[in-house]
Amino acid sequence: HVVPKSHTEDHQPSDHDATVQAVMSRGSALVYLGAAWHGGGANQTSDPRTGIITTYSLGWLRQEVNQYLTIPRDRAAQFSRTIQNLLGYQCHSRYLGRFPEDPDGFWLDKH
């Protein structure tokens, strides 16, 4: 169930707001913004239902999950500089996310 346009509202939807069921054939996918009010209906089959969550944060925002602790340093050092930057291994505007002992962001290269 998804409440249409709820990602644009600044209040919690009421019980009277119309929800839309996402009824799809096998192999289909529903893509929506995480800010949209949503919920899963009962899985009435014997098969498991799989969900995938994909997120991205702007360079100057702090993410909810600290990937610096979830990705081992030696593994992160193997990523391309582009991927390292997307993961946050860079300073934003030389001020945010700076590590005092490593102002240029080469911490991964040194280990």
C-alpha positions as CSV (number, residue, x, y, z in Angstrom):
1,H,0.0,0.0,0.0
2,V,1.2,3.5,-0.9
3,V,-0.4,6.8,-0.1
4,P,-0.1,8.8,-3.3
5,K,1.7,12.2,-3.0
6,S,2.4,11.7,0.7
7,H,6.1,12.4,0.1
8,T,5.0,16.0,-0.6
9,E,2.9,16.5,2.5
10,D,4.2,17.9,5.8
11,H,1.8,15.8,8.0
12,Q,1.0,12.2,8.7
13,P,-1.7,10.9,6.5
14,S,-5.1,10.3,8.2
15,D,-7.1,7.0,8.1
16,H,-9.2,8.6,5.4
17,D,-6.4,9.2,2.9
18,A,-6.7,6.9,0.0
19,T,-4.1,4.2,-0.3
20,V,-3.2,2.4,-3.5
21,Q,-2.5,-1.3,-3.5
22,A,0.6,-2.3,-5.5
23,V,-0.7,-5.5,-7.1
24,M,1.9,-6.8,-9.5
25,S,2.7,-9.9,-11.4
26,R,5.6,-12.1,-10.4
27,G,9.0,-10.5,-11.2
28,S,7.6,-6.9,-11.0
29,A,9.1,-4.2,-8.8
30,L,7.6,-1.2,-7.0
31,V,9.9,1.8,-6.8
32,Y,9.0,4.7,-4.6
33,L,10.6,7.4,-2.5
34,G,11.3,6.5,1.1
35,A,9.5,9.6,2.2
36,A,6.2,8.2,0.8
37,W,3.9,6.6,3.4
38,H,3.9,3.0,2.5
39,G,3.3,-0.4,4.0
40,G,3.2,-4.1,3.0
41,G,0.0,-6.1,2.9
42,A,-0.1,-9.6,4.1
43,N,1.9,-12.1,1.9
44,Q,-0.8,-14.6,1.2
45,T,1.5,-17.0,-0.6
46,S,3.9,-19.7,0.6
47,D,6.8,-17.9,-1.2
48,P,9.0,-15.3,0.6
49,R,8.7,-11.7,-0.5
50,T,12.0,-9.9,-1.0
51,G,12.7,-6.2,-0.7
52,I,15.7,-4.1,-1.6
53,I,16.5,-0.7,-0.1
54,T,18.8,1.6,-2.0
55,T,19.9,4.9,-0.5
56,Y,22.2,7.8,-1.3
57,S,23.2,10.7,0.8
58,L,24.6,14.0,-0.3
59,G,28.3,14.5,0.6
60,W,27.6,16.9,3.4
61,L,24.9,14.8,5.1
62,R,25.7,12.2,7.6
63,Q,24.2,8.8,6.8
64,E,22.2,6.7,9.1
65,V,24.4,3.6,8.9
66,N,28.2,4.2,9.4
67,Q,29.7,2.4,6.4
68,Y,33.2,3.3,7.7
69,L,32.6,0.6,10.4
70,T,30.7,-1.9,8.2
71,I,33.2,-2.0,5.3
72,P,36.7,-3.1,6.4
73,R,39.3,-0.5,5.6
74,D,41.4,-2.9,3.5
75,R,38.3,-3.7,1.4
76,A,37.4,0.0,1.0
77,A,41.0,0.7,-0.1
78,Q,40.4,-1.6,-3.1
79,F,37.6,0.5,-4.4
80,S,38.2,3.1,-7.1
81,R,38.6,6.7,-6.0
82,T,35.1,7.4,-7.5
83,I,33.5,4.8,-5.3
84,Q,35.4,5.9,-2.3
85,N,34.2,9.4,-2.8
86,L,30.6,8.2,-3.2
87,L,30.9,6.3,0.0
88,G,32.0,9.5,1.8
89,Y,35.8,9.1,1.9
90,Q,36.3,12.7,0.9
91,C,36.0,16.2,2.4
92,H,33.0,18.2,1.3
93,S,34.1,21.8,0.5
94,R,37.3,21.2,2.5
95,Y,35.3,21.7,5.7
96,L,32.8,19.0,6.3
97,G,33.9,15.4,7.0
98,R,37.5,16.4,7.5
99,F,39.8,14.1,9.5
100,P,42.4,16.5,11.1
101,E,45.4,14.1,10.6
102,D,44.4,13.5,6.9
103,P,43.2,16.8,5.4
104,D,43.5,15.6,1.8
105,G,41.5,12.4,2.4
106,F,44.2,9.8,1.6
107,W,43.7,7.8,4.7
108,L,42.8,4.7,2.8
109,D,45.9,4.9,0.5
110,K,48.3,5.0,3.4
111,H,47.1,1.7,4.9
